[in-house]
Amino acid sequence: MKKVLVGILFMGVSFLVFLLGLMKFIPVLIGSILLFLSIFFTVLSFSERKRFKGLKT
């Protein structure tokens, strides 16, 4: 659950950086790469599932 909260927070921050890029304060490329990576890792943490690791004897 912590990974999801960190991912959503990082997505919000990277969206603000992307908006700064659209306003020409920073390069748009940096903002778009950060936004893509934050969305990617957030979706990756959502799709992560528990796997069966075998019986412990």
N, C-alpha and C positions, 0 to 999 in steps of 0.2 A: 504494500500500500504506500510505503514511503517513496518508492520509485515513481509511482504515478503522480504523487503530489509534487515531487521535484520536477518531473517532466512537464506538468501543467504550468508550474511557476516559470520554468525555463522557456516554455512556449510563449508565455505572456511577455517576458522580458525581450525575447527575440522578436516578437511582433512589434514592440515599441521601437526596437533598433531598426526594424524594417521600415517603420513609418518615418523615422529620422532619415533613412536613406531616400525615401520618396520625397522628402522635403529638401533634399540635396545637402544635408549636413554631413553625412558620411556616405561612402560609396554603397550603391544599392546591392552590389555583388556580395558584400560582407553580410548585410542584413538578410538577403535571400538565402545564403548558405546556412546561416545560423537558424533561420526559421525552418528550413528543410530538415536540418539535423535534429532540431528539437521535436518536430512532428514525427520524424522517423523513430527516434528513441522512445517517445511516448507511446506510439502505436506498438512498438516492439515490446514494451513493458506490459501493455494491455494483453497482448497475444501470448505472453509467456505462460506456460502451463506447468503444473506439477507432473513429474514423470515418475513412473514406477522404477525404482532402483534395485528391485530384487528383495528377496527375503533375507533378513539378517539371522544368521545361525550362531 
